[in-house]
Structures are given as C-alpha cells and as structure tokens.
C-alpha cells in the first residue's frame, strides 16, 4: 500500500470511529445465546491503546505480527489494529496442532504474537523469550 492509500485508510478509520462512536459496529452472538456489542468508539479506544502498547515494546510500521486466536470479534479487531498501524498480519489457525503453529511461527519471522491464553500455553518457550506475546 502506498503512503497516500495508507493515510487515507487511517483517516477513514479515525473519521468513522469518531463520528459513529456510539453506534454498534459488531454484535457477537456467543454460544450461550448472549450478545456482546462492540461500538465503533470501543473498538477505536482498543486500537489506540494497543497501538501504544505495541510501540512501547518496539513494534514499528512494517513489522509482521502473528494473530493466533479463534475466529471472534477480538481477532477481527486485532487485524484491524495491525492494518491501522501499518503492520502485516500473519494469520495462524489456532486449531492447528501445536507443532504446526510453532513451525509456522518460526517460518514467518514475526516481531510479536497476539494470541489467547489457551494458545499461549502451546508456544515453544524459545519463541516466548525472543518474541513479545
């Protein structure tokens, strides 16, 4: 993506999330029948907070970051976050065998990993010590 396209993307996210802050962006129907709603404002606050946290640990524009999580609003929002900060998302299926997840991480040359607790336990400790999770 060229610089102008990226800036346009970020400007559109800023504008939409600000103008529609109280509107529902995602409704998540859980297995028990309950619903969790995510407003544009809540998503934007998450993006800005996570952006600051990733910058603090040294993640920069152009880095590759793995997302290893079940398909959920959280995984989708994480993908949006990474696009917003100009990172490449490396999507790894959380249902793969643990050995395959670790093999893909080794091959992908990521700078960080976004994951859930259940998947965190399967990551090789070598990866955990070298890459922020």
C-alpha positions in Angstrom: 0.0 0.0 0.0 1.5 3.4 -0.9 1.7 6.2 1.6 -1.3 8.1 0.3 -3.5 4.9 0.4 -2.4 4.1 3.9 -3.0 7.7 5.1 -6.5 7.6 3.5 -7.2 4.3 5.3 -6.1 5.7 8.7 -8.1 8.9 8.1 -11.2 6.9 7.3 -10.9 4.8 10.4 -10.4 7.9 12.5 -13.4 9.6 11.0 -15.8 6.7 11.1 -14.9 5.7 14.7 -15.2 9.3 15.9 -18.5 10.1 14.0 -20.1 6.8 14.9 -18.6 6.3 18.3 -21.9 5.3 20.0 -23.1 3.0 17.1 -22.7 -0.7 17.2 -20.0 -2.0 14.8 -20.1 -5.7 15.8 -22.6 -7.8 17.6 -21.1 -11.0 18.9 -23.6 -13.8 19.5 -22.0 -16.2 21.9 -22.6 -20.0 22.2 -24.8 -19.4 25.3 -27.1 -17.1 23.4 -25.9 -13.9 25.0 -24.8 -11.0 22.9 -21.8 -8.7 23.3 -21.8 -5.4 21.4 -18.8 -3.5 20.3 -19.3 0.1 19.4 -17.0 2.0 17.0 -15.8 4.0 19.9 -14.9 1.0 22.0 -13.0 -0.6 19.0 -11.2 2.7 18.4 -10.1 3.0 22.1 -8.8 -0.6 21.9 -6.9 0.2 18.7 -5.3 3.4 20.2 -4.4 1.6 23.5 -3.0 -1.5 21.8 -1.1 0.8 19.3 0.6 2.5 22.3 1.4 -0.8 23.9 2.9 -2.3 20.8 5.0 0.8 20.2 6.3 0.5 23.8 7.6 -3.0 23.1 9.3 -1.9 19.9 6.8 -2.8 17.2 7.1 -0.5 14.3 5.4 0.2 11.0 6.1 -2.6 8.5 6.7 -5.3 11.2 4.9 -8.7 10.9 2.7 -9.7 13.8 1.1 -13.1 14.2 -2.6 -13.4 15.2 -3.3 -16.9 16.7 -6.8 -16.9 18.0 -10.2 -18.5 17.4 -12.3 -16.5 14.9 -14.0 -13.9 17.1 -14.5 -10.1 17.2 -11.3 -9.9 19.1 -9.3 -11.5 16.3 -11.0 -9.3 13.7 -10.3 -6.1 15.7 -6.7 -7.2 16.2 -6.4 -7.5 12.4 -7.9 -4.0 12.0 -5.4 -2.7 14.7 -2.4 -4.2 12.8 -3.6 -2.6 9.5 -4.1 0.7 11.3 -0.5 0.7 12.5 0.8 -0.5 9.1 1.8 -4.0 10.2 1.5 -7.2 8.3 -0.9 -9.7 9.9 0.3 -13.3 9.9 -2.9 -15.2 10.5 -2.3 -18.7 12.0 -5.2 -21.0 12.6 -5.5 -21.6 16.4 -6.9 -25.1 15.8 -3.8 -26.4 14.1 -1.6 -28.9 16.0 0.8 -27.2 18.4 3.8 -28.4 16.4 2.4 -26.8 13.3 1.7 -23.5 15.0 5.3 -23.3 16.3 6.7 -24.3 12.8 4.7 -21.5 11.1 5.9 -19.0 13.7 9.5 -19.9 13.1 9.0 -19.6 9.3 7.0 -16.3 9.5 9.7 -14.1 11.1 7.2 -12.2 13.2 8.1 -9.4 15.6 5.2 -10.1 18.1 2.3 -12.5 18.6 -1.3 -11.7 19.6 -3.0 -14.8 21.0 -5.3 -16.2 23.6 -4.4 -18.0 26.8 -5.1 -21.5 25.5 -2.8 -21.0 22.5 -0.1 -19.3 24.6 0.5 -22.5 26.5 1.4 -24.3 23.3 4.0 -21.9 22.1 7.6 -23.0 22.3 9.4 -21.3 25.2 12.2 -20.3 22.8 9.6 -18.3 20.8 8.2 -16.8 24.0 11.5 -15.5 25.2 12.5 -14.0 21.9 9.2 -12.5 20.7 6.7 -10.4 22.8 3.4 -12.3 23.2 
